[in-house]
Amino acid sequence: MTRFLDLQALVQIIGPRFAEGAAERDQRDIFVAEHYDVLKEHKVFSALVPADLGGGGLRHSVMCAFLRQLAHYCPSTALALSMHQHLVAAAVYNHRNGRPGKKLLERVAADETALISTGANDWMESNGAVERADGGFRVSARKPFGSGSPKGGVLVTSAPFEDANEGWQVLHFAIPFAAPGISLADDWKTLGMRATGSHTIILDNVFVPDDAVALRRPRGRFHPAWNVILTVAMPLIMSVYAGVAEAAAVIGKEQAKKRQGDPTVPYLLGELTNRLTTVQLAMDDMVRLANDLDFAMNLEVANAVLVRKTIVAEHVLATVEKALEAAGGAGFYRKAGLERLLRDAHGAQFHPLSGKRQHRFSGRIALGLDPIADAA
């Protein structure tokens, strides 16, 4: 076996294994810990890291395709993995463009470190209490939605700090999960994506050294760094939900074929095809816009990605619902698999930006305003 196995070949090998026990993990909220071990064995966590830094040098678009296909087998594994990969992708973009990122990438390449993000919930304001300390800061906070946290190696998060001279800022930093004061709330009991291990991460007076702070930005204001984060992250994350929609469509079609005597079936399958095609077209265009991490760091690109994110999210849910309708009564049974996929699909709406927030964001840009807030 080569060190970096072709991911399209790899998913065909590990996918069926990952699908085993999915219903039980869903019912019992069991994190996919063993899947992380397999992915690390195949160097998937470092696959996006440039080859000259010890990684696989994989293209962003290839990782999107891998996550999309992996979601056919285990959406929770794919989604948790996407959260790590979007942090790696952002670091790759920054490193290529002369900003901090190399240190984090080398850490991932060295030992397949799993990166855990809390950025979606923090957004512009962030949360927590920060105090200045000798050589750094002391941070206390509760950070929800830490996907993959039971296997976390490094936490990438943020917290607000009131600087005596510059006012309220948000500090972005990366710290090891082994740092004193970090623990998990074990509270991931949810509607869908139940095996992602997205527990609330608790920081209790955690020391963050000055050199761990990668970015300071004004609190409550849009920062150019989000143009990078949104553009690299959304195609990876939403690829998972596109895979959920595709998997649901397969089940819906198979079940519909068993009731061809129903005159509504052709109409339902036609509607299903249209909804899924909308997902695929918008999804493919998101990947195109990210352009294998060769894009302009501007609002135009980030806004275009967010518009397509909303389209994908809305039509993923519509696709799975139509698949259930096409399947008929058989689809209502949990053993068919559609019920779980429908619950998982609902997660798409909670990734930034949610539909109404995206509408406001894009509308303000159209008016020539800051996408988040008016100037003070």
C-alpha distance (Angstrom), angle and dihedral (degrees) to the residues before:
residue distance angle dihedral
M1 . . .
T2 3.80 . .
R3 3.79 118.4 .
F4 3.79 92.5 -114.2
L5 3.77 106.3 35.8
D6 3.77 116.2 -159.2
L7 3.79 103.1 -91.7
Q8 3.78 95.5 -139.7
A9 3.80 88.2 56.2
L10 3.79 91.6 42.3
V11 3.80 94.9 54.6
Q12 3.79 90.4 55.7
I13 3.80 89.2 54.9
I14 3.79 101.6 43.0
G15 3.82 99.4 28.1
P16 3.81 97.8 77.7
R17 3.81 89.8 46.1
F18 3.79 90.8 51.0
A19 3.81 90.8 50.3
E20 3.80 90.9 59.9
G21 3.78 111.7 99.7
A22 3.79 94.4 9.2
A23 3.80 93.1 132.2
E24 3.79 92.5 50.7
R25 3.81 92.8 48.0
D26 3.79 88.6 49.9
Q27 3.80 93.6 50.2
R28 3.79 94.3 46.4
D29 3.84 100.3 35.9
I30 3.81 91.1 -119.8
F31 3.81 116.4 171.6
V32 3.81 116.5 -128.4
A33 3.81 93.4 -117.3
E34 3.81 95.4 148.4
H35 3.79 90.4 53.6
Y36 3.79 89.9 58.0
D37 3.80 89.2 55.4
V38 3.80 90.9 53.2
L39 3.81 92.7 46.8
K40 3.79 90.9 50.3
E41 3.80 90.6 49.4
H42 3.79 88.7 57.9
K43 3.84 93.4 45.3
V44 3.81 93.0 -116.5
F45 3.80 93.8 141.8
S46 3.81 91.2 59.7
A47 3.80 95.9 36.2
L48 3.84 94.2 106.5
V49 3.80 94.0 46.2
P50 3.84 111.0 106.5
A51 3.78 114.0 -99.4
D52 3.81 92.5 -121.9
L53 3.81 88.4 60.6
G54 3.79 92.9 50.4
G55 3.80 100.5 -92.2
G56 3.77 136.5 113.6
G57 3.81 97.1 -95.5
L58 3.79 91.0 -136.2
R59 3.80 119.9 171.2
H60 3.81 119.2 -111.6
S61 3.80 91.4 -123.8
V62 3.80 91.5 55.0
M63 3.80 91.1 52.5
C64 3.81 89.3 50.2
A65 3.80 89.7 53.5
F66 3.81 91.4 47.9
L67 3.82 93.0 51.6
R68 3.79 90.9 46.9
Q69 3.79 92.2 53.5
L70 3.80 93.8 41.3
A71 3.82 88.9 56.4
H72 3.82 88.6 64.0
Y73 3.79 86.3 68.7
C74 3.81 105.9 29.6
P75 3.81 118.7 1.6
S76 3.80 93.1 -173.9
T77 3.80 92.9 56.9
A78 3.79 91.4 46.9
L79 3.80 93.7 48.1
A80 3.80 95.5 47.2
L81 3.82 89.4 47.8
S82 3.81 91.6 49.4
M83 3.80 89.8 60.0
H84 3.79 90.6 58.1
Q85 3.79 92.8 43.6
H86 3.80 94.9 52.7
L87 3.81 90.5 56.3
V88 3.80 90.0 49.9
A89 3.81 91.1 47.2
A90 3.82 91.8 51.4
A91 3.81 90.1 49.4
V92 3.82 90.3 50.0
Y93 3.82 91.2 51.3
N94 3.79 91.9 47.8
H95 3.79 93.0 46.5
R96 3.79 91.2 50.9
N97 3.78 89.9 51.6
G98 3.78 99.5 47.7
R99 3.79 99.9 -96.7
P100 3.83 130.4 117.1
G101 3.78 114.0 -70.2
K102 3.78 107.8 100.5
K103 3.81 95.9 90.0
L104 3.80 93.0 53.3
L105 3.80 92.4 45.6
E106 3.79 92.3 51.3
R107 3.80 89.4 50.6
V108 3.80 91.4 53.8
A109 3.79 92.7 46.3
A110 3.80 92.8 48.5
D111 3.80 97.9 59.9
E112 3.83 109.8 -3.2
T113 3.81 90.0 -100.8
A114 3.81 112.9 -165.5
L115 3.80 111.4 -130.7
I116 3.81 117.3 -148.2
S117 3.80 122.0 -155.6
T118 3.81 132.4 -159.4
G119 3.80 95.9 173.5
A120 3.80 99.4 113.7
N121 3.78 94.8 63.5
D122 3.82 94.1 39.7
W123 3.82 95.2 51.7
M124 3.85 112.4 150.8
E125 3.80 101.5 -19.1
S126 3.82 104.3 36.2
N127 3.80 119.0 -166.7
G128 3.76 140.9 -119.1
A129 3.78 141.0 69.9
V130 3.81 121.1 -79.3
E131 3.79 128.8 -171.3
R132 3.79 128.5 -176.5
A133 3.80 113.9 -110.0
D134 3.77 135.5 178.3
G135 3.80 105.1 -70.5
G136 3.77 95.8 -3.2
F137 3.78 144.5 -10.3
R138 3.79 140.4 -57.8
V139 3.81 112.0 -132.6
S140 3.80 130.2 -166.7
A141 3.79 119.6 178.6
R142 3.80 147.2 128.2
K143 3.80 112.1 -123.0
P144 3.84 116.4 -168.8
F145 3.79 127.8 -158.6
G146 3.81 98.3 37.4
S147 3.81 95.9 164.7
G148 3.79 113.0 -156.0
S149 3.80 91.5 11.9
P150 3.84 96.1 142.6
K151 3.81 87.0 65.9
G152 3.79 95.9 34.5
G153 3.78 120.2 144.1
V154 3.80 101.6 172.8
L155 3.80 128.0 18.8
V156 3.81 115.6 -143.0
T157 3.79 108.6 -165.9
S158 3.80 145.8 124.5
A159 3.80 142.7 -129.2
P160 3.83 136.2 -168.6
F161 3.81 120.4 -104.7
E162 3.80 129.0 -175.5
D163 3.78 105.7 -139.2
A164 3.80 114.7 -155.0
N165 3.80 91.8 -132.5
E166 3.80 106.4 25.9
G167 3.79 101.1 34.9
W168 3.81 124.9 -138.4
Q169 3.78 115.0 5.4
V170 3.78 136.4 165.9
L171 3.79 116.3 -127.6
H172 3.81 117.1 -150.6
F173 3.79 114.8 -158.4
A174 3.80 145.6 157.9
I175 3.80 122.5 -136.9
P176 3.81 133.9 170.2
F177 3.78 116.8 -97.8
A178 3.79 86.4 -129.9
A179 3.81 91.0 66.2
P180 3.83 113.2 120.3
G181 3.79 112.5 -96.8
I182 3.82 99.1 32.0
S183 3.80 117.8 118.1
L184 3.81 140.9 148.8
A185 3.80 126.7 -112.8
D186 3.84 94.6 -147.4
D187 3.82 88.9 -139.7
W188 3.80 103.9 130.5
K189 3.82 98.2 127.3
T190 3.80 104.6 140.7
L191 3.78 149.7 151.2
G192 3.80 95.0 -104.0
M193 3.81 144.6 -6.0
R194 3.79 85.0 47.3
A195 3.80 97.2 162.8
T196 3.82 97.2 57.1
G197 3.81 93.9 93.3
S198 3.81 90.3 -134.2
H199 3.79 94.7 166.6
T200 3.78 125.3 164.7
I201 3.80 108.9 -95.0
I202 3.78 114.6 -138.7
L203 3.79 120.9 -150.5
D204 3.80 111.9 -166.9
N205 3.81 111.5 -173.3
V206 3.81 90.6 -38.9
F207 3.80 115.5 -178.3
V208 3.80 113.8 -126.5
P209 3.82 112.7 -171.7
D210 3.78 119.1 -138.0
D211 3.80 92.6 -113.3
A212 3.82 90.6 56.9
V213 3.82 91.1 64.7
A214 3.81 106.0 95.5
L215 3.81 98.3 175.1
R216 3.79 141.1 18.3
R217 3.78 117.4 -165.9
P218 3.81 136.5 169.5
R219 3.78 111.1 -89.1
G220 3.81 116.9 -112.0
R221 3.80 94.9 12.1
F222 3.78 129.4 104.3
H223 3.79 111.6 -105.3
P224 3.84 125.5 -160.1
A225 3.81 88.9 -120.3
W226 3.81 87.4 74.6
N227 3.80 89.2 62.1
V228 3.79 86.6 65.8
I229 3.80 98.0 39.4
L230 3.79 95.5 48.9
T231 3.81 94.7 43.5
V232 3.81 95.3 51.0
A233 3.80 97.8 35.0
M234 3.78 105.3 47.4
P235 3.82 97.2 57.9
L236 3.81 90.3 51.1
I237 3.79 95.7 45.7
M238 3.79 96.9 41.4
S239 3.80 91.2 47.3
V240 3.80 85.1 70.8
Y241 3.79 92.1 55.7
A242 3.81 91.2 45.7
G243 3.80 86.0 56.6
V244 3.81 89.8 50.5
A245 3.81 90.0 53.4
E246 3.80 92.0 48.2
A247 3.81 92.1 49.4
A248 3.80 90.9 49.7
A249 3.79 91.8 49.2
V250 3.79 90.6 54.5
I251 3.80 91.5 53.5
G252 3.79 92.2 44.3
K253 3.79 92.4 52.6
E254 3.80 93.5 46.6
Q255 3.78 92.1 51.4
A256 3.82 93.0 43.5
K257 3.81 91.3 56.2
K258 3.79 88.3 63.1
R259 3.80 91.3 62.9
Q260 3.79 103.4 42.5
G261 3.76 90.0 141.4
D262 3.80 89.1 73.9
P263 3.84 106.0 93.6
T264 3.82 91.5 -147.4
V265 3.80 94.1 62.0
P266 3.84 97.7 85.4
Y267 3.81 90.0 50.2
L268 3.79 91.8 48.9
L269 3.80 92.8 49.2
G270 3.80 90.3 48.1
E271 3.80 90.4 52.9
L272 3.79 90.1 46.0
T273 3.80 90.7 52.9
N274 3.81 91.8 51.0
R275 3.80 93.9 49.1
L276 3.78 93.7 47.7
T277 3.80 91.8 46.1
T278 3.82 89.4 54.3
V279 3.81 89.0 53.8
Q280 3.79 92.2 48.7
L281 3.80 95.8 46.5
A282 3.81 93.7 49.4
M283 3.80 91.1 42.5
D284 3.78 93.9 51.1
D285 3.80 90.0 48.9
M286 3.81 91.6 52.6
V287 3.79 88.9 55.5
R288 3.81 90.0 46.9
L289 3.81 91.4 53.1
A290 3.81 91.6 52.6
N291 3.82 85.7 54.0
D292 3.80 95.5 -163.5
L293 3.81 89.3 -57.2
D294 3.79 94.0 -53.8
F295 3.81 100.8 117.2
A296 3.78 138.5 118.1
M297 3.80 114.4 -93.3
N298 3.79 95.1 -125.7
L299 3.79 143.0 118.0
E300 3.78 93.8 -108.7
V301 3.80 92.8 65.9
A302 3.80 95.3 39.0
N303 3.80 91.7 49.1
A304 3.80 92.0 49.2
V305 3.80 89.8 51.8
L306 3.81 91.6 49.9
V307 3.81 92.6 50.1
R308 3.78 89.6 53.9
K309 3.79 90.9 44.7
T310 3.80 89.5 60.6
I311 3.80 91.5 47.1
V312 3.80 91.2 51.0
A313 3.81 93.7 46.1
E314 3.80 94.3 49.6
H315 3.79 94.5 45.7
V316 3.79 95.1 43.6
L317 3.77 88.2 61.4
A318 3.81 91.4 43.1
T319 3.80 90.4 50.3
V320 3.80 94.7 51.6
E321 3.80 91.6 45.7
K322 3.81 90.4 50.3
A323 3.81 90.2 47.8
L324 3.80 88.2 55.4
E325 3.79 91.3 49.3
A326 3.80 91.4 48.4
A327 3.80 91.5 49.3
G328 3.78 91.1 54.8
G329 3.77 122.3 -161.8
A330 3.80 93.7 -19.4
G331 3.80 89.2 64.6
F332 3.78 90.7 59.1
Y333 3.79 91.0 69.5
R334 3.80 114.5 91.2
K335 3.80 91.4 -133.0
A336 3.81 89.6 68.3
G337 3.81 89.7 66.6
L338 3.80 97.1 -133.2
E339 3.80 94.4 103.7
R340 3.81 91.5 60.1
L341 3.79 93.0 44.2
L342 3.80 90.6 50.7
R343 3.80 90.9 53.7
D344 3.80 91.1 46.1
A345 3.81 90.8 49.6
H346 3.80 90.9 60.3
G347 3.80 88.8 67.9
A348 3.82 90.7 71.8
Q349 3.78 92.5 76.7
F350 3.80 94.4 59.5
H351 3.80 98.5 60.1
P352 3.80 113.9 94.3
L353 2.78 122.3 -50.7
S354 3.78 109.7 29.1
G355 3.80 114.0 -152.9
K356 3.80 99.7 -95.2
R357 3.79 92.7 41.8
Q358 3.79 89.8 51.6
H359 3.80 91.1 49.5
R360 3.80 90.1 52.8
F361 3.81 92.1 43.7
S362 3.81 93.2 51.4
G363 3.80 93.0 40.8
R364 3.79 92.7 53.9
I365 3.79 90.3 50.0
A366 3.81 88.8 51.9
L367 3.81 87.8 54.6
G368 3.79 92.7 50.2
L369 3.82 92.9 -110.1
D370 3.77 132.2 131.7
P371 3.82 103.5 -84.6
I372 3.80 93.3 -126.8
A373 3.80 113.6 25.1
D374 3.79 143.6 2.4
A375 3.77 117.6 -105.7
A376 3.81 115.0 -90.5
